[in-house]
Structures are given as C-alpha cells and as structure tokens.
C-alpha cells in the first residue's frame, strides 16, 4: 500500500472525524472506500460513453429497451 497526502477544508476533516467515530472505522478506511466507489463510477461512465453510440445504433436508448432485449 502507498501513502498520499491531501489537503482538506477543516469542515470536511471534521465531518470525516465524526463519521469515523460513529462508524468505528479509521478515517483512512472511509476515504479509501469513498475513492474506490468514485473511481468505479467514473470507469462505468467512461465505458457507457464509449458503448452508447453502438447501443443507440441498435435502437437501445433506455434501460427499458435493454431489459426488453435481454428478456
């Protein structure tokens, strides 16, 4: 594992500290989990942007279209 240093506004640091106490988790675990989720969402969005033109060309525009095609 590697270490990084970031600067946070005082209020965010206070919020993280409070959450850490409430959840009985280290701040680093909360931050790591949040970053992991953020990266996953960004990767999903990038993939979606990439495949969207192909899906639209097949007439798959909405979630319902996709579900109907899979059924």
C-alpha positions, 0 to 999 in steps of 0.5 A, a space after each residue: 500500500 502507498 501513502 498520499 497526502 491531501 489537503 482538506 477544508 477543516 469542515 470536511 476533516 471534521 465531518 470525516 472525524 465524526 463519521 469515523 467515530 460513529 462508524 468505528 472505522 479509521 478515517 483512512 478506511 472511509 476515504 479509501 472506500 469513498 475513492 474506490 466507489 468514485 473511481 468505479 463510477 467514473 470507469 462505468 461512465 467512461 465505458 457507457 460513453 464509449 458503448 452508447 453510440 453502438 447501443 443507440 445504433 441498435 435502437 437501445 436508448 433506455 434501460 427499458 429497451 435493454 431489459 426488453 432485449 435481454 428478456 
